[in-house]
């Protein structure tokens, strides 16, 4: 029993350090853990994915654990302690721990969303989910067949196409979409109706976003810049933060000053109108069915071209295809970034 207690204490201590380190992690475009359209599913199990990342980077450091099974009550305490350490977790309750397929299945409610977390019987490993092999193989086979359809997207046409882009301010894929779209925006400007939206969930007076409160804050700042300073300034501000400020937006005031914006005015707007703006953004996202960042609709129809990150020419072509009569600017060829790639979403 003494060895088991030592293992549990080590589990709590090492994972506390891991959580603190991971909370500072800056994601890159290669962070495949975020490649999913199931926004609120990822919100509920986001903690588990962060911990799995730690397994493949620094590890959990539990070499002193004996390998003996840890009691379910102790697992419940350990997981509860870990959840309590996460900066982005505002509320977490572990409701049940039971054995399933040689593991412990931990059922919890995280930020008012249901979550299932798996832990090894000896308490040394944590998993985000269990993947059913047979069902997954069947699904992949079906997906391969579906992906063979190379029919080009056909979009409705308009004299002035409407482009709606739905993002989360600290989603690396959404940021790439913004950076890719910027040259197209600069080329077409007022020939297109541009609408920028943020994917959030509002519960009363509480705004939730996938990447935590820091993202909520930046969503609201960018919404204020959009409403008070216009699209040209919004693009400059958003892409400045994308490039320079990391995943906590810590240098946003420097960006505001650089662009000639009043940071105090932005903060005042966030305090007085941030919730109102986020409610409107939530409604727009729900009506569009936008769950993953980024999502792009052209004339009300979703397009997968948004995932061709770095390929501004592809963005331009799909938007230009939505004109009844394309303007002369559409004949210009935009440069494609050397790092262009097809990717996922948050």
C-alpha positions as a Markdown table, in Angstrom:
| # | Residue | x | y | z |
|---|---|---|---|---|
| 1 | Unk | 0.0 | 0.0 | 0.0 |
| 2 | Unk | 2.9 | 2.4 | 0.7 |
| 3 | Unk | 4.2 | 1.9 | -2.8 |
| 4 | Unk | 0.8 | 2.6 | -4.2 |
| 5 | Unk | 0.5 | 5.8 | -2.2 |
| 6 | Unk | 3.9 | 6.9 | -3.4 |
| 7 | Unk | 2.8 | 6.2 | -7.0 |
| 8 | Unk | -0.4 | 8.3 | -6.6 |
| 9 | Unk | 1.5 | 11.2 | -5.1 |
| 10 | Unk | 4.0 | 11.1 | -8.0 |
| 11 | Unk | 1.1 | 10.9 | -10.5 |
| 12 | Unk | -0.4 | 14.1 | -8.9 |
| 13 | Unk | 3.0 | 15.9 | -8.7 |
| 14 | Unk | 4.3 | 15.2 | -12.1 |
| 15 | Unk | 1.0 | 15.9 | -13.9 |
| 16 | Unk | 0.7 | 19.2 | -12.1 |
| 17 | Unk | 4.1 | 20.2 | -13.6 |
| 18 | Unk | 3.0 | 18.9 | -17.0 |
| 19 | Unk | -0.2 | 20.9 | -16.9 |
| 20 | Unk | 1.7 | 24.1 | -16.0 |
| 21 | Unk | 4.1 | 23.5 | -18.8 |
| 22 | Unk | 1.5 | 22.6 | -21.4 |
| 23 | Unk | -0.6 | 25.7 | -20.5 |
| 24 | Unk | 2.3 | 27.8 | -21.9 |
| 25 | Unk | 2.6 | 25.7 | -25.1 |
| 26 | Unk | 2.4 | 27.6 | -28.4 |
| 27 | Unk | 0.7 | 25.6 | -31.1 |
| 28 | Unk | 2.1 | 25.4 | -34.6 |
| 29 | Unk | 0.4 | 24.5 | -37.9 |
| 30 | Unk | 1.6 | 20.9 | -37.3 |
| 31 | Unk | -0.5 | 20.4 | -34.2 |
| 32 | Unk | -2.7 | 17.6 | -35.6 |
| 33 | Unk | -4.5 | 17.2 | -32.3 |
| 34 | Unk | -6.7 | 20.1 | -33.2 |
| 35 | Unk | -7.8 | 18.8 | -36.6 |
| 36 | Unk | -11.5 | 18.3 | -36.1 |
| 37 | Unk | -14.8 | 20.0 | -37.0 |
| 38 | Unk | -16.5 | 18.7 | -33.8 |
| 39 | Unk | -16.0 | 21.9 | -31.8 |
| 40 | Unk | -17.9 | 21.2 | -28.6 |
| 41 | Unk | -16.7 | 17.6 | -28.5 |
| 42 | Unk | -13.2 | 18.9 | -28.4 |
| 43 | Unk | -14.1 | 21.5 | -25.9 |
| 44 | Unk | -15.3 | 18.7 | -23.5 |
| 45 | Unk | -12.2 | 16.6 | -24.0 |
| 46 | Unk | -9.6 | 19.3 | -24.7 |
| 47 | Unk | -7.9 | 18.5 | -21.4 |
| 48 | Unk | -7.3 | 14.9 | -22.3 |
| 49 | Unk | -5.7 | 15.9 | -25.6 |
| 50 | Unk | -3.4 | 18.3 | -23.9 |
| 51 | Unk | -2.3 | 15.6 | -21.5 |
| 52 | Unk | -1.7 | 13.1 | -24.4 |
| 53 | Unk | 0.6 | 15.7 | -26.0 |
| 54 | Unk | 2.6 | 15.6 | -22.8 |
| 55 | Unk | 3.0 | 11.8 | -23.2 |
| 56 | Unk | 4.9 | 12.3 | -26.5 |
| 57 | Unk | 6.9 | 15.3 | -25.4 |
| 58 | Unk | 8.2 | 15.2 | -21.9 |
| 59 | Unk | 6.4 | 12.2 | -20.6 |
| 60 | Unk | 4.6 | 11.8 | -17.3 |
| 61 | Unk | 7.7 | 10.7 | -15.4 |
| 62 | Unk | 6.1 | 7.9 | -13.4 |
| 63 | Unk | 8.9 | 5.4 | -13.5 |
| 64 | Unk | 8.6 | 4.8 | -9.8 |
| 65 | Unk | 5.1 | 3.5 | -9.9 |
| 66 | Unk | 5.1 | -0.3 | -9.2 |
| 67 | Unk | 2.7 | -1.3 | -12.0 |
| 68 | Unk | 0.1 | -2.5 | -9.5 |
| 69 | Unk | -3.5 | -1.5 | -10.0 |
| 70 | Unk | -4.5 | 1.7 | -8.3 |
| 71 | Unk | -7.9 | 1.8 | -6.7 |
| 72 | Unk | -10.7 | 3.6 | -8.6 |
| 73 | Unk | -11.3 | 6.0 | -5.7 |
| 74 | Unk | -7.6 | 7.1 | -5.9 |
| 75 | Unk | -7.9 | 7.5 | -9.7 |
| 76 | Unk | -10.9 | 9.8 | -9.1 |
| 77 | Unk | -9.0 | 12.0 | -6.7 |
| 78 | Unk | -5.9 | 12.2 | -9.1 |
| 79 | Unk | -8.0 | 13.1 | -12.2 |
| 80 | Unk | -10.0 | 15.6 | -10.2 |
| 81 | Unk | -6.7 | 17.2 | -9.0 |
| 82 | Unk | -5.5 | 17.4 | -12.6 |
| 83 | Unk | -8.7 | 19.0 | -13.8 |
| 84 | Unk | -8.5 | 21.6 | -11.1 |
| 85 | Unk | -5.0 | 22.7 | -12.3 |
| 86 | Unk | -6.0 | 23.5 | -15.9 |
| 87 | Unk | -6.1 | 27.3 | -16.5 |
| 88 | Unk | -8.9 | 26.9 | -19.1 |
| 89 | Unk | -11.1 | 24.8 | -16.9 |
| 90 | Unk | -13.6 | 26.8 | -14.9 |
| 91 | Unk | -15.6 | 23.9 | -13.5 |
| 92 | Unk | -14.9 | 20.1 | -13.4 |
| 93 | Unk | -16.6 | 17.3 | -11.6 |
| 94 | Unk | -15.6 | 13.6 | -11.9 |
| 95 | Unk | -18.9 | 11.7 | -11.6 |
| 96 | Unk | -17.8 | 8.1 | -12.0 |
| 97 | Unk | -14.9 | 5.7 | -12.4 |
| 98 | Unk | -15.4 | 2.2 | -13.6 |
| 99 | Unk | -13.4 | -0.6 | -15.2 |
| 100 | Unk | -13.8 | -1.1 | -18.9 |
| 101 | Unk | -11.7 | -3.2 | -21.3 |
| 102 | Unk | -8.8 | -3.3 | -18.9 |
| 103 | Unk | -8.8 | 0.4 | -18.3 |
| 104 | Unk | -10.5 | 2.9 | -15.9 |
| 105 | Unk | -13.2 | 4.9 | -17.7 |
| 106 | Unk | -13.5 | 8.2 | -15.9 |
| 107 | Unk | -16.8 | 10.1 | -16.6 |
| 108 | Unk | -16.7 | 13.9 | -15.9 |
| 109 | Unk | -18.4 | 17.2 | -16.6 |
| 110 | Unk | -15.9 | 19.8 | -17.8 |
| 111 | Unk | -17.0 | 23.4 | -18.3 |
| 112 | Unk | -20.6 | 22.1 | -18.3 |
| 113 | Unk | -19.8 | 19.6 | -21.1 |
| 114 | Unk | -19.7 | 15.8 | -20.8 |
| 115 | Unk | -16.3 | 14.1 | -21.1 |
| 116 | Unk | -14.9 | 10.6 | -21.0 |
| 117 | Unk | -11.3 | 10.0 | -20.0 |
| 118 | Unk | -9.4 | 6.7 | -19.9 |
| 119 | Unk | -6.7 | 5.9 | -17.4 |
| 120 | Unk | -4.5 | 2.8 | -17.2 |
| 121 | Unk | -5.1 | 0.5 | -14.2 |
| 122 | Unk | -1.8 | 1.4 | -12.6 |
| 123 | Unk | -2.5 | 5.1 | -12.9 |
| 124 | Unk | 0.5 | 5.9 | -15.1 |
| 125 | Unk | -1.2 | 6.7 | -18.4 |
| 126 | Unk | -4.1 | 8.9 | -19.5 |
| 127 | Unk | -5.9 | 8.6 | -22.8 |
| 128 | Unk | -8.5 | 11.0 | -24.5 |
| 129 | Unk | -10.7 | 8.3 | -25.9 |
| 130 | Unk | -10.9 | 4.7 | -27.0 |
| 131 | Unk | -11.0 | 4.1 | -30.7 |
| 132 | Unk | -13.1 | 1.0 | -31.8 |
| 133 | Unk | -10.9 | -0.7 | -34.4 |
| 134 | Unk | -13.5 | -2.4 | -36.5 |
| 135 | Unk | -15.9 | 0.6 | -36.8 |
| 136 | Unk | -13.0 | 2.9 | -37.5 |
| 137 | Unk | -11.7 | 0.7 | -40.4 |
| 138 | Unk | -15.2 | 0.7 | -41.9 |
| 139 | Unk | -15.5 | 4.4 | -41.6 |
| 140 | Unk | -12.1 | 5.0 | -43.2 |
| 141 | Unk | -13.0 | 2.7 | -46.1 |
| 142 | Unk | -16.2 | 4.7 | -46.6 |
| 143 | Unk | -14.2 | 8.0 | -46.4 |
| 144 | Unk | -11.7 | 6.8 | -49.0 |
| 145 | Unk | -14.6 | 6.1 | -51.4 |
| 146 | Unk | -16.1 | 9.5 | -50.8 |
| 147 | Unk | -12.8 | 11.3 | -51.3 |
| 148 | Unk | -12.6 | 9.9 | -54.8 |
| 149 | Unk | -15.3 | 12.3 | -55.9 |
| 150 | Unk | -13.3 | 15.2 | -57.5 |
| 151 | Unk | -16.2 | 17.1 | -58.8 |
| 152 | Unk | -15.4 | 20.9 | -58.5 |
| 153 | Unk | -17.4 | 22.9 | -56.0 |
| 154 | Unk | -20.3 | 24.8 | -57.6 |
| 155 | Unk | -21.2 | 28.0 | -55.8 |
| 156 | Unk | -24.2 | 30.3 | -56.3 |
| 157 | Unk | -23.3 | 33.5 | -58.2 |
| 158 | Unk | -24.0 | 37.1 | -57.3 |
| 159 | Unk | -23.1 | 40.6 | -58.5 |
| 160 | Unk | -21.3 | 41.1 | -55.2 |
| 161 | Unk | -20.4 | 37.8 | -53.6 |
| 162 | Unk | -20.8 | 37.4 | -49.8 |
| 163 | Unk | -17.9 | 35.8 | -48.0 |
| 164 | Unk | -18.4 | 34.7 | -44.4 |
| 165 | Unk | -15.3 | 33.5 | -42.4 |
| 166 | Unk | -15.8 | 31.9 | -39.0 |
| 167 | Unk | -12.8 | 31.5 | -36.8 |
| 168 | Unk | -11.5 | 31.4 | -33.2 |
| 169 | Unk | -8.8 | 34.0 | -32.6 |
| 170 | Unk | -6.2 | 31.7 | -31.2 |
| 171 | Unk | -6.9 | 28.7 | -33.4 |
| 172 | Unk | -3.8 | 28.1 | -35.5 |
| 173 | Unk | -5.8 | 27.0 | -38.5 |
| 174 | Unk | -8.1 | 30.0 | -38.3 |
| 175 | Unk | -5.1 | 32.2 | -38.1 |
| 176 | Unk | -3.7 | 30.6 | -41.2 |
| 177 | Unk | -7.0 | 31.1 | -43.0 |
| 178 | Unk | -6.9 | 34.8 | -42.1 |
| 179 | Unk | -3.3 | 35.2 | -43.3 |
| 180 | Unk | -4.2 | 33.3 | -46.5 |
| 181 | Unk | -7.2 | 35.5 | -47.1 |
| 182 | Unk | -5.5 | 38.8 | -46.6 |
| 183 | Unk | -4.0 | 39.2 | -50.1 |
| 184 | Unk | -7.5 | 38.3 | -51.6 |
| 185 | Unk | -9.1 | 40.9 | -49.4 |
| 186 | Unk | -6.6 | 43.5 | -50.4 |
| 187 | Unk | -7.2 | 42.7 | -54.1 |
| 188 | Unk | -11.0 | 42.7 | -54.1 |
| 189 | Unk | -11.9 | 45.0 | -51.2 |
| 190 | Unk | -15.4 | 46.4 | -51.6 |
| 191 | Unk | -16.2 | 44.3 | -54.6 |
| 192 | Unk | -17.0 | 41.6 | -52.1 |
| 193 | Unk | -19.2 | 41.7 | -48.9 |
| 194 | Unk | -16.8 | 40.4 | -46.2 |
| 195 | Unk | -18.2 | 39.2 | -42.9 |
| 196 | Unk | -15.9 | 38.0 | -40.0 |
| 197 | Unk | -17.4 | 35.9 | -37.2 |
| 198 | Unk | -16.1 | 34.2 | -34.0 |
| 199 | Unk | -17.2 | 30.7 | -32.9 |
| 200 | Unk | -18.1 | 30.9 | -29.3 |
| 201 | Unk | -20.7 | 29.6 | -26.8 |
| 202 | Unk | -22.5 | 32.0 | -24.5 |
| 203 | Unk | -24.2 | 30.8 | -21.3 |
| 204 | Unk | -26.0 | 33.7 | -19.7 |
| 205 | Unk | -23.2 | 36.3 | -19.2 |
| 206 | Unk | -20.4 | 33.7 | -19.6 |
| 207 | Unk | -18.6 | 33.4 | -22.9 |
| 208 | Unk | -16.8 | 30.2 | -23.7 |
| 209 | Unk | -14.3 | 29.6 | -26.5 |
| 210 | Unk | -12.3 | 26.5 | -27.3 |
| 211 | Unk | -8.9 | 27.9 | -26.2 |
| 212 | Unk | -10.1 | 29.4 | -23.0 |
| 213 | Unk | -10.6 | 32.9 | -21.5 |
| 214 | Unk | -7.6 | 34.4 | -23.2 |
| 215 | Unk | -9.2 | 33.6 | -26.6 |
| 216 | Unk | -12.5 | 35.0 | -25.4 |
| 217 | Unk | -10.7 | 38.2 | -24.6 |
| 218 | Unk | -9.0 | 38.4 | -28.0 |
| 219 | Unk | -12.3 | 37.5 | -29.8 |
| 220 | Unk | -13.9 | 40.5 | -28.1 |
| 221 | Unk | -11.0 | 42.8 | -28.8 |
| 222 | Unk | -11.0 | 42.0 | -32.4 |
| 223 | Unk | -14.8 | 42.3 | -32.6 |
| 224 | Unk | -14.5 | 45.8 | -31.1 |
| 225 | Unk | -11.8 | 46.8 | -33.6 |
| 226 | Unk | -14.0 | 45.5 | -36.4 |
| 227 | Unk | -17.0 | 47.5 | -35.3 |
| 228 | Unk | -15.1 | 50.7 | -34.3 |
| 229 | Unk | -12.4 | 50.9 | -36.9 |
| 230 | Unk | -13.6 | 48.9 | -39.9 |
| 231 | Unk | -12.4 | 45.9 | -42.0 |
| 232 | Unk | -9.1 | 47.4 | -43.2 |
| 233 | Unk | -7.9 | 48.0 | -39.6 |
| 234 | Unk | -9.4 | 44.7 | -38.4 |
| 235 | Unk | -7.3 | 42.7 | -40.9 |
| 236 | Unk | -4.1 | 44.6 | -39.8 |
| 237 | Unk | -4.8 | 44.1 | -36.1 |
| 238 | Unk | -5.8 | 40.4 | -36.4 |
| 239 | Unk | -2.9 | 39.5 | -38.5 |
| 240 | Unk | -0.5 | 41.5 | -36.3 |
| 241 | Unk | -1.6 | 39.5 | -33.3 |
| 242 | Unk | -1.4 | 36.2 | -35.3 |
| 243 | Unk | 2.2 | 36.9 | -36.3 |
| 244 | Unk | 3.6 | 38.5 | -33.2 |
| 245 | Unk | 1.7 | 37.8 | -30.0 |
| 246 | Unk | 1.5 | 34.1 | -29.6 |
| 247 | Unk | -1.4 | 32.2 | -28.1 |
| 248 | Unk | -2.0 | 34.6 | -25.2 |
| 249 | Unk | -2.3 | 37.8 | -27.2 |
| 250 | Unk | 0.1 | 39.4 | -24.7 |
| 251 | Unk | 1.4 | 42.1 | -27.2 |
| 252 | Unk | -2.0 | 43.2 | -28.5 |
| 253 | Unk | -1.5 | 46.7 | -27.0 |
| 254 | Unk | 1.8 | 47.0 | -28.8 |
| 255 | Unk | 0.0 | 46.1 | -32.0 |
| 256 | Unk | -2.8 | 48.6 | -31.3 |
| 257 | Unk | -0.2 | 51.4 | -30.7 |
| 258 | Unk | 1.7 | 50.4 | -33.9 |
| 259 | Unk | -1.5 | 50.6 | -35.9 |
| 260 | Unk | -2.5 | 53.9 | -34.3 |
| 261 | Unk | -5.4 | 52.4 | -32.3 |
| 262 | Unk | -6.6 | 53.5 | -28.9 |
| 263 | Unk | -6.1 | 50.5 | -26.6 |
| 264 | Unk | -8.1 | 52.2 | -23.8 |
| 265 | Unk | -11.0 | 52.6 | -26.2 |
| 266 | Unk | -10.8 | 48.9 | -27.2 |
| 267 | Unk | -10.8 | 47.9 | -23.5 |
| 268 | Unk | -13.8 | 50.1 | -22.8 |
| 269 | Unk | -15.6 | 48.5 | -25.8 |
| 270 | Unk | -14.8 | 45.0 | -24.5 |
| 271 | Unk | -16.2 | 45.9 | -21.1 |
| 272 | Unk | -19.4 | 47.5 | -22.4 |
| 273 | Unk | -20.1 | 45.6 | -25.6 |
| 274 | Unk | -18.0 | 42.4 | -25.6 |
| 275 | Unk | -20.8 | 40.2 | -24.4 |
| 276 | Unk | -23.3 | 41.7 | -26.9 |
| 277 | Unk | -20.9 | 41.2 | -29.8 |
| 278 | Unk | -20.2 | 37.6 | -28.8 |
| 279 | Unk | -23.9 | 36.8 | -28.5 |
| 280 | Unk | -24.3 | 38.1 | -32.1 |
| 281 | Unk | -21.4 | 36.0 | -33.2 |
| 282 | Unk | -22.7 | 32.9 | -31.6 |
| 283 | Unk | -26.0 | 33.3 | -33.3 |
| 284 | Unk | -24.4 | 33.8 | -36.7 |
| 285 | Unk | -22.2 | 30.7 | -36.2 |
| 286 | Unk | -25.1 | 28.6 | -35.1 |
| 287 | Unk | -27.3 | 29.7 | -38.1 |
| 288 | Unk | -24.4 | 28.9 | -40.5 |
| 289 | Unk | -23.7 | 25.5 | -38.8 |
| 290 | Unk | -20.1 | 26.7 | -38.3 |
| 291 | Unk | -18.5 | 24.5 | -35.6 |
| 292 | Unk | -14.9 | 24.3 | -36.8 |
| 293 | Unk | -12.4 | 27.1 | -37.1 |
| 294 | Unk | -12.0 | 28.0 | -39.9 |
| 295 | Unk | -15.3 | 27.7 | -41.8 |
| 296 | Unk | -15.9 | 29.7 | -44.9 |
| 297 | Unk | -19.2 | 30.3 | -46.7 |
| 298 | Unk | -19.5 | 32.0 | -50.1 |
| 299 | Unk | -23.0 | 33.2 | -51.0 |
| 300 | Unk | -24.3 | 31.1 | -48.1 |
| 301 | Unk | -22.6 | 27.8 | -49.3 |
| 302 | Unk | -19.7 | 26.2 | -47.4 |
| 303 | Unk | -16.4 | 25.7 | -49.3 |
| 304 | Unk | -13.6 | 23.3 | -48.4 |
| 305 | Unk | -11.1 | 25.6 | -50.2 |
| 306 | Unk | -10.7 | 27.4 | -46.9 |
| 307 | Unk | -8.4 | 24.5 | -45.8 |
| 308 | Unk | -5.8 | 25.2 | -48.5 |
| 309 | Unk | -3.7 | 27.2 | -46.1 |
| 310 | Unk | -1.1 | 29.5 | -47.7 |
| 311 | Unk | -2.7 | 29.2 | -51.2 |
| 312 | Unk | -4.2 | 32.6 | -51.6 |
| 313 | Unk | -4.6 | 31.9 | -55.3 |
| 314 | Unk | -7.0 | 29.1 | -54.5 |
| 315 | Unk | -9.0 | 31.4 | -52.2 |
| 316 | Unk | -9.1 | 34.1 | -55.0 |
| 317 | Unk | -10.3 | 31.6 | -57.6 |
| 318 | Unk | -13.2 | 30.2 | -55.6 |
| 319 | Unk | -14.4 | 33.7 | -54.6 |
| 320 | Unk | -14.0 | 35.0 | -58.1 |
| 321 | Unk | -16.1 | 32.0 | -59.4 |
| 322 | Unk | -19.0 | 33.4 | -57.3 |
| 323 | Unk | -19.3 | 36.6 | -59.4 |
| 324 | Unk | -21.9 | 37.0 | -62.1 |
| 325 | Unk | -19.3 | 39.0 | -63.9 |
| 326 | Unk | -15.8 | 38.7 | -62.4 |
| 327 | Unk | -13.9 | 42.0 | -62.1 |
| 328 | Unk | -10.5 | 42.4 | -63.9 |
| 329 | Unk | -8.7 | 41.9 | -60.6 |
| 330 | Unk | -9.6 | 38.2 | -60.8 |
| 331 | Unk | -7.2 | 37.8 | -63.7 |
| 332 | Unk | -4.3 | 38.6 | -61.5 |
| 333 | Unk | -2.4 | 35.6 | -60.1 |
| 334 | Unk | -1.5 | 35.6 | -56.4 |
| 335 | Unk | 1.6 | 34.1 | -54.9 |
| 336 | Unk | 1.2 | 30.8 | -53.1 |
| 337 | Unk | 3.3 | 30.5 | -49.9 |
| 338 | Unk | 6.0 | 27.8 | -50.0 |
| 339 | Unk | 4.6 | 26.4 | -46.8 |
| 340 | Unk | 1.1 | 26.0 | -48.3 |
| 341 | Unk | -0.7 | 22.9 | -47.2 |
| 342 | Unk | -4.1 | 21.3 | -46.8 |
| 343 | Unk | -4.9 | 21.1 | -43.1 |
| 344 | Unk | -7.6 | 20.7 | -40.5 |
| 345 | Unk | -9.5 | 22.9 | -38.1 |
| 346 | Unk | -10.0 | 23.6 | -34.4 |
